[in-house]
Amino acid sequence: MIQPAGSIAQIAYVVDDLEQAMSKWLNSKMTGPFFVIEQVVFHEPVYRGNAGEIDLDIALGYTGNMCVELIRQKCDRPSVYQELMQRQGGGFHHWGVIAKDYEKEMADYEQKGIELAFDSSIDGTRFAYYDTVAELGGMIELFEPTKPFLELFEFLAGTAENWDGKDPIRSFS
C-alpha cells in the first residue's frame, strides 16, 4: 500500500556511493529490497529554466508505506542534485508528493512564488521539483499520478511488504 495522494509518499537522499547507501538502509532502517534503475532517462529536462541533461542512477525501496529513494548523479552538470552535493556533500534532498491534481498543484506552488527548480518526465509521468529548501530544509517533488507511476509504487510497496530479506538489491533493466 502506498501513501494517499496529497501526502508525502517518498523521502529522497543524494549520495555519492549508491551501494554503500543501500547497505546502510538495508542494515539499519528495515528498508528493502532496493530496486536499482541505472541511467535514468529524463524527457526534456529543464533545470532552473534551462535544458538540464544529467546522468544518474537511483535506488527505490520501501519502509512501511514510505518509499525511500537514493540518488547518485554520475556527472558534474548543474542540477538540483548537484546543488545539494556542493552545499553539504549529499544527504536529505526532497519529499515526494503524489499530486491529487498535478496542473492545479503546480499552479498553486507558482502562485505562492515557490520557484520551479526542475521539471521533466520519465516514461510519460511528469514530475516537478519546487525549491522549498529555505523554508522546509528540502525540496518538494510533485508527481503526476499516472497509472504506470502508481503501479510502480504499488509493486515496490507490495514487494517490500512480502520481502523475506533475500535478494536485497535488485535491478530494473
C-alpha positions as CSV (number, residue, x, y, z in Angstrom):
1,M,0.0,0.0,0.0
2,I,1.3,3.5,-0.8
3,Q,0.6,6.8,0.8
4,P,-2.5,8.6,-0.4
5,A,-2.4,11.4,-3.0
6,G,-1.6,14.7,-1.4
7,S,0.6,13.3,1.3
8,I,4.4,12.6,1.5
9,A,4.9,9.3,-0.3
10,Q,8.7,9.4,-0.7
11,I,11.8,10.7,1.1
12,A,14.9,11.1,-1.1
13,Y,18.6,11.4,-0.4
14,V,21.5,12.3,-2.7
15,V,24.5,10.1,-2.2
16,D,27.9,9.6,-3.9
17,D,28.1,5.9,-3.3
18,L,24.8,4.2,-4.1
19,E,25.9,0.7,-3.0
20,Q,27.1,1.9,0.4
21,A,23.9,4.0,1.0
22,M,21.7,0.9,0.1
23,S,23.7,-1.2,2.5
24,K,23.2,1.3,5.3
25,W,19.5,1.5,4.8
26,L,19.2,-2.3,4.4
27,N,21.2,-2.9,7.6
28,S,19.8,-0.2,9.9
29,K,16.4,1.1,8.6
30,M,14.4,-2.1,7.8
31,T,14.0,-0.8,4.2
32,G,14.1,-3.0,1.2
33,P,14.5,-4.6,-1.1
34,F,16.0,-1.9,-3.2
35,F,15.4,-1.7,-7.0
36,V,18.2,0.0,-8.9
37,I,17.5,1.9,-12.1
38,E,20.7,2.8,-13.9
39,Q,20.9,5.5,-16.5
40,V,17.6,7.2,-15.7
41,V,16.2,8.7,-18.9
42,F,14.6,12.1,-18.5
43,H,12.4,13.5,-21.2
44,E,13.1,17.2,-21.9
45,P,14.6,18.0,-18.5
46,V,14.6,21.7,-17.5
47,Y,16.8,22.8,-14.7
48,R,16.0,26.4,-13.4
49,G,14.7,27.4,-16.8
50,N,17.4,25.8,-19.0
51,A,17.8,22.4,-20.6
52,G,19.3,20.3,-18.0
53,E,20.6,16.9,-19.1
54,I,22.0,14.8,-16.3
55,D,23.3,11.3,-15.8
56,L,22.2,9.5,-12.7
57,D,21.2,6.2,-11.1
58,I,18.5,5.7,-8.5
59,A,17.6,3.0,-6.0
60,L,14.0,2.7,-4.7
61,G,12.9,0.7,-1.6
62,Y,10.1,0.8,0.9
63,T,9.8,1.0,4.6
64,G,6.2,0.6,5.6
65,N,4.1,2.8,3.3
66,M,7.0,5.2,2.6
67,C,9.3,5.0,-0.5
68,V,13.0,5.7,0.1
69,E,14.8,7.0,-3.0
70,L,18.6,7.1,-3.2
71,I,20.1,9.2,-6.0
72,R,23.6,9.2,-7.4
73,Q,24.5,11.8,-10.0
74,K,27.3,10.5,-12.2
75,C,28.2,13.7,-14.0
76,D,29.2,17.2,-12.9
77,R,26.5,19.0,-14.8
78,P,24.4,21.6,-12.8
79,S,21.3,20.0,-11.3
80,V,19.1,20.0,-8.2
81,Y,21.1,17.1,-7.0
82,Q,24.5,18.8,-7.7
83,E,23.3,21.8,-5.7
84,L,23.0,19.7,-2.6
85,M,26.3,17.9,-3.1
86,Q,28.0,21.3,-3.4
87,R,26.1,22.8,-0.4
88,Q,26.6,19.9,2.0
89,G,28.1,16.9,0.3
90,G,24.9,14.9,0.0
91,G,22.1,13.8,2.4
92,F,18.4,14.6,2.5
93,H,17.1,16.1,-0.7
94,H,13.4,16.1,-1.1
95,W,10.0,14.8,-0.2
96,G,8.0,13.3,-3.0
97,V,4.2,14.0,-3.1
98,I,1.7,12.3,-5.4
99,A,-0.5,15.1,-6.7
100,K,-4.2,14.9,-6.5
101,D,-4.4,17.4,-9.4
102,Y,-1.0,17.9,-11.0
103,E,-1.7,21.0,-13.0
104,K,-3.6,22.7,-10.2
105,E,-0.9,22.0,-7.6
106,M,1.8,23.2,-9.9
107,A,-0.1,26.5,-10.4
108,D,-0.6,26.7,-6.6
109,Y,3.2,26.5,-6.0
110,E,3.9,29.0,-8.6
111,Q,1.1,31.4,-7.3
112,K,2.8,31.2,-3.9
113,G,6.1,32.3,-5.6
114,I,7.8,29.0,-4.9
115,E,10.5,28.5,-7.6
116,L,10.2,25.6,-10.0
117,A,13.8,24.2,-9.8
118,F,13.5,21.2,-12.2
119,D,10.8,19.5,-14.2
120,S,10.8,16.6,-16.6
121,S,9.1,13.3,-17.2
122,I,10.1,9.7,-17.1
123,D,8.2,7.2,-19.2
124,G,5.3,9.6,-19.6
125,T,5.0,10.6,-15.9
126,R,5.6,14.2,-15.3
127,F,7.3,15.5,-12.1
128,A,8.4,18.9,-10.8
129,Y,10.8,19.9,-8.0
130,Y,9.9,23.1,-6.1
131,D,12.6,24.8,-4.2
132,T,11.4,24.9,-0.6
133,V,14.9,24.4,0.9
134,A,15.0,27.7,2.7
135,E,11.5,27.2,4.3
136,L,11.5,23.4,4.8
137,G,15.1,22.2,4.6
138,G,14.5,20.3,1.4
139,M,12.7,20.4,-1.9
140,I,9.2,19.1,-2.7
141,E,8.9,16.8,-5.7
142,L,5.4,16.7,-7.1
143,F,4.5,13.6,-9.1
144,E,1.7,13.2,-11.7
145,P,-0.5,10.3,-10.6
146,T,-0.3,8.3,-13.8
147,K,-1.3,4.7,-13.9
148,P,2.3,3.4,-14.7
149,F,3.7,5.5,-11.8
150,L,1.1,4.3,-9.3
151,E,1.6,0.7,-10.5
152,L,5.4,1.0,-9.9
153,F,4.9,2.3,-6.4
154,E,2.3,-0.4,-5.6
155,F,4.7,-3.0,-7.0
156,L,7.6,-1.7,-4.8
157,A,5.4,-1.5,-1.7
158,G,4.0,-4.9,-2.3
159,T,7.4,-6.4,-2.8
160,A,8.6,-4.8,0.4
161,E,5.6,-6.0,2.4
162,N,6.2,-9.6,1.5
163,W,10.0,-9.4,1.5
164,D,11.8,-12.3,3.2
165,G,15.1,-10.5,3.4
166,K,16.6,-12.3,0.5
167,D,17.9,-10.7,-2.7
168,P,18.1,-7.2,-1.1
169,I,19.4,-5.4,-4.2
170,R,17.6,-5.9,-7.5
171,S,17.9,-4.3,-10.9
172,F,15.3,-2.8,-13.2
173,S,16.5,-3.3,-16.7
